[in-house]
Amino acid sequence: MIATVAPSAKAARRVRTAMERDGAVAFEGLFPLPLLRRIRSEVLRRHESGELRRRGLVRDIGGRYAAVLPFTGPFLTPGFYANQKLHAMLGTLLGPDYRIGSLETVISMPGSSAQHQHIDGPIRFDRINGAKKEPYRGDLSALPPYAVTLCVPLCDLDEENGPTAIWAGSHRTALRARPPGGAEVARRYPVEYMAGRFGRSFLFDFRVFHGGMANYSREPRPLLMFVFTRSWYRDPNLADVHPGVVISPRALARVPERHRGLFSLAPAARRALWDGR
């Protein structure tokens, strides 16, 4: 069973144990509800205006779409991007030099179908020999996490509007020399549905098998996908998107110096060495 952990400063060890065992952990009350309400209003405003599809769209699958969000408005609140309790736990999972990998929203529209079972971004050490690609044939399943996603539903989640299904413990097999198929994952690992009241969130390893369920309700189901990575990792899901971390130079200047390293993957954080001449 995927653990639910109270997000206190002392929770880091419990989170690490749960992530090693299940590849996921749930939190109650990680963010204050007034902040989440502001975030929900901002996401729905951008969705209803069509701006997310027009400017932020990453992918569109089965009646749901993912879009990159900019760090403006409520997203620029330190209690969100540098939540003290969350970052104490992230340091134990990813080491002290982790980064923000992306901030996206996934909007599941009424009538969207169940998403296929998948993992978000495995490492593949492929070797290119001419036109032939040869995958690394060793077992990498003992690697520590290199990327995790904090999923923050922006509404109540239940069986009707489409919770996320997670196959607990399946992250341990994603980087085997021969990864398991969907039938093996379903047979070997218990599935849990991350439902709950508004304010509940959950963290999962990039390697855990998961998928969003169908939305049978009459309302869009918005949620945030806040990705954190080790400094060397780049999310292959954003390979054709630029930038993956959106913050303006002016907004970055408002970020306290001690937190700016989180945004080092954003173009605004890069310093020019040459002027192009």
C-alpha positions in Angstrom: 0.0 0.0 0.0 1.3 3.4 -0.9 2.1 5.4 2.2 0.6 8.7 3.1 3.1 10.9 5.0 2.6 14.0 7.0 4.9 16.6 5.3 7.0 17.5 8.3 10.7 18.3 8.5 11.2 14.9 10.1 9.4 13.0 7.3 12.5 12.7 4.9 13.4 9.2 6.1 9.8 7.9 5.8 9.5 9.4 2.3 12.8 7.8 1.2 11.7 4.4 2.6 8.3 4.6 0.9 9.8 5.7 -2.4 12.3 2.9 -2.4 9.6 0.3 -1.7 6.6 1.7 -3.7 8.0 4.3 -6.0 5.3 6.7 -4.8 4.2 8.5 -1.6 1.1 10.6 -0.8 0.9 13.8 1.2 -2.0 15.6 3.0 -1.7 19.3 3.3 1.6 19.9 1.7 0.5 23.3 0.3 -2.0 25.6 2.0 -5.5 25.5 0.4 -5.6 29.3 -0.3 -2.5 29.0 -2.4 -3.9 26.0 -4.2 -7.1 27.8 -4.9 -5.2 30.7 -6.5 -3.2 28.2 -8.6 -6.4 26.4 -9.7 -7.9 29.7 -10.8 -4.8 30.6 -12.8 -4.7 27.2 -14.5 -8.4 27.3 -15.4 -8.2 30.9 -16.6 -5.4 29.9 -19.0 -7.2 26.8 -20.0 -10.6 28.5 -20.7 -9.0 31.3 -22.7 -7.3 28.7 -24.9 -3.8 30.0 -24.0 -2.5 26.7 -22.7 -3.2 24.9 -26.0 -2.0 27.8 -28.0 1.3 28.6 -26.2 2.1 25.8 -23.7 0.9 22.5 -25.4 3.3 19.6 -25.0 1.2 16.7 -26.0 -2.5 15.7 -26.5 -3.4 12.1 -25.7 -6.8 10.5 -25.4 -8.8 13.6 -24.6 -6.3 15.0 -22.2 -3.5 17.5 -22.9 -0.3 18.5 -21.1 0.9 22.1 -21.2 4.0 23.9 -19.8 3.2 26.6 -17.3 5.2 29.8 -16.7 6.5 30.8 -13.3 4.3 33.8 -12.8 1.6 34.8 -10.4 1.0 32.2 -7.7 3.6 29.9 -9.2 6.2 32.5 -8.2 5.3 32.1 -4.5 8.3 30.7 -2.6 5.9 28.6 -0.6 5.1 26.8 -3.9 8.4 26.4 -5.8 10.6 26.2 -2.7 8.2 24.6 -0.2 10.4 24.0 2.8 8.9 20.6 3.8 8.9 19.3 0.2 12.5 20.3 -0.5 13.8 18.7 2.7 12.4 15.5 1.3 13.6 16.0 -2.2 17.2 16.4 -1.0 17.2 12.9 0.4 15.9 11.5 -2.9 17.9 13.4 -5.5 20.8 14.8 -3.6 21.4 18.5 -2.7 22.0 19.7 -6.3 18.6 19.0 -7.8 16.8 21.2 -10.2 13.3 22.1 -11.4 12.8 20.0 -14.5 9.4 21.4 -15.6 6.1 22.7 -14.4 3.1 21.4 -16.4 -0.6 21.0 -16.1 -2.5 18.1 -17.4 -6.1 18.8 -18.3 -8.3 15.7 -18.6 -11.4 16.8 -20.5 -14.9 15.2 -20.0 -15.0 11.9 -21.9 -11.3 11.4 -22.0 -10.2 7.7 -22.1 -8.0 5.9 -19.7 -4.3 6.5 -20.4 -2.0 3.6 -21.3 0.2 2.2 -18.6 3.6 3.9 -18.9 6.7 5.3 -17.2 7.8 8.9 -17.7 11.4 8.8 -18.6 13.7 5.8 -18.3 17.5 6.1 -18.9 18.6 4.2 -21.9 22.4 4.1 -22.5 22.2 3.3 -26.2 25.2 2.9 -28.4 24.9 4.1 -32.0 26.8 2.0 -34.5 26.2 3.4 -38.0 22.5 3.4 -38.5 22.0 0.8 -35.8 21.1 1.6 -32.2 22.1 -1.0 -29.6 20.6 -0.7 -26.2 22.6 -1.2 -23.0 21.9 -4.8 -22.0 22.8 -4.5 -18.3 20.5 -4.2 -15.3 20.1 -0.7 -14.1 17.2 -1.3 -11.7 19.3 -0.5 -8.6 19.9 3.1 -9.6 18.6 5.7 -7.2 16.0 8.1 -8.4 17.1 10.6 -11.1 13.7 12.4 -11.5 10.5 12.6 -9.5 7.1 14.2 -10.2 5.0 15.9 -7.6 1.4 15.5 -8.8 -0.9 18.1 -7.3 -4.6 17.6 -8.2 -6.5 20.9 -8.4 -9.9 19.4 -7.5 -11.3 16.5 -5.6 -10.3 13.3 -7.3 -12.6 10.2 -7.4 -13.4 7.3 -9.7 -15.7 9.5 -11.8 -13.2 12.2 -12.9 -10.1 10.1 -13.3 -7.5 9.5 -10.6 -4.0 8.4 -11.4 -3.4 4.6 -11.2 0.1 3.6 -9.9 1.5 0.1 -9.8 3.3 0.2 -6.5 6.8 -1.2 -6.6 7.0 -1.4 -10.4 9.8 1.2 -10.6 12.3 -1.5 -9.5 11.8 -3.3 -12.9 11.7 -0.4 -15.4 15.4 -0.4 -16.0 16.0 -4.1 -16.1 17.9 -5.4 -19.2 14.4 -6.5 -20.4 11.7 -4.3 -19.0 8.4 -5.9 -18.2 5.3 -5.6 -20.4 1.9 -4.3 -19.2 0.6 -7.8 -18.4 3.5 -8.6 -16.2 3.3 -5.3 -14.3 -0.4 -5.8 -13.7 0.2 -9.4 -12.5 3.1 -8.7 -10.2 2.3 -5.3 -8.7 -0.8 -4.0 -6.9 -2.5 -1.0 -8.5 -3.6 1.9 -6.4 -5.7 4.9 -7.4 -4.5 8.2 -6.1 -7.9 9.7 -5.3 -8.7 12.1 -2.5 -9.9 15.5 -1.5 -8.5 18.7 -2.9 -5.3 19.4 -1.1 -3.9 15.9 -1.3 -0.8 15.4 -3.5 1.6 12.6 -4.3 5.2 12.1 -5.4 6.3 9.4 -7.7 9.5 8.1 -9.3 9.8 8.7 -13.0 10.3 4.9 -13.4 7.0 3.8 -11.7 4.4 2.4 -14.1 1.2 4.6 -14.0 -1.6 6.0 -16.0 -4.5 8.5 -15.8 -8.0 7.0 -15.6 -10.9 8.1 -17.8 -12.9 11.2 -16.9 -16.6 10.3 -16.8 -17.6 13.6 -15.3 -18.9 16.8 -17.0 -16.0 19.0 -15.8 -12.3 19.2 -16.8 -9.9 17.6 -14.3 -6.9 19.8 -13.9 -3.7 18.8 -12.1 -0.1 20.0 -11.8 2.9 17.9 -12.7 5.9 19.5 -10.9 9.1 17.7 -12.0 12.4 17.7 -10.1 15.6 16.1 -11.4 19.2 15.6 -10.7 21.3 18.3 -12.2 22.5 16.1 -15.1 19.2 14.6 -16.2 17.1 16.0 -19.1 13.5 14.9 -19.5 13.1 13.3 -23.0 9.4 14.2 -22.9 10.5 17.8 -23.5 13.1 17.2 -26.1 11.0 19.1 -28.8 9.9 21.8 -26.4 11.8 25.0 -25.6 12.0 26.1 -22.9 10.9 23.4 -20.5 11.3 25.7 -17.5 9.6 29.1 -18.3 10.6 32.1 -16.1 11.4 35.6 -17.3 14.6 37.4 -16.3 12.5 39.9 -14.3 10.7 37.1 -12.5 14.0 35.2 -11.8 15.4 38.4 -10.3 12.6 38.2 -7.7 13.6 34.7 -6.6 15.8 34.8 -3.5 19.4 34.1 -4.2 19.3 30.9 -2.2 16.6 29.4 -4.4 17.8 30.5 -7.9 19.8 27.3 -8.4 16.4 25.5 -8.7 15.8 27.4 -12.0 19.2 26.7 -13.6 17.6 24.9 -16.5 15.7 28.0 -17.5 17.1 30.1 -20.4 16.9 33.2 -18.1 19.4 31.6 -15.7 22.1 31.0 -18.4 24.9 33.5 -18.8 26.2 34.3 -22.3 29.9 33.6 -23.0 30.1 35.0 -26.5 28.0 37.6 -28.3 27.8 35.5 -31.5 30.6 37.3 -33.4 
